[in-house]
Amino acid sequence: ESLATMSPTSWLLLITCIDMVGVGMMIPLLTPFTRELGASATLIGLLGSIFGWVQLVSTPVLGYLSDRFPRRTVLLICMGTAAVGYALIPAFASLPAV
């Protein structure tokens, strides 16, 4: 399937895949980034744990929402929220902002 003939759902799946690659690339950078801002090992571990906890809690909620509402709509909202989060990353110039 060429890019010009991809369905909207295929586009969403491609964007989601690219987003997951981005998350996979950002997680390993969390430790040096927060260490550069002066974070302790405990705080770095806490940030990693919070990421896992949020994923654990949000997955069933988003699964329920995608069963109740159109999956495409839920996916678009998630991708929009992720885009806003990625756009805010440059604003994290201090540890309290992280």
Secondary structure as GFF3:
##gff-version 3
##sequence-region A 1 98
A	DSSP	three_ten_helix	3	5	.	.	.	ID=ss1
A	DSSP	alpha_helix	8	36	.	.	.	ID=ss2
A	DSSP	alpha_helix	41	68	.	.	.	ID=ss3
A	DSSP	alpha_helix	71	88	.	.	.	ID=ss4
A	DSSP	three_ten_helix	89	91	.	.	.	ID=ss5
A	DSSP	three_ten_helix	95	97	.	.	.	ID=ss6
###
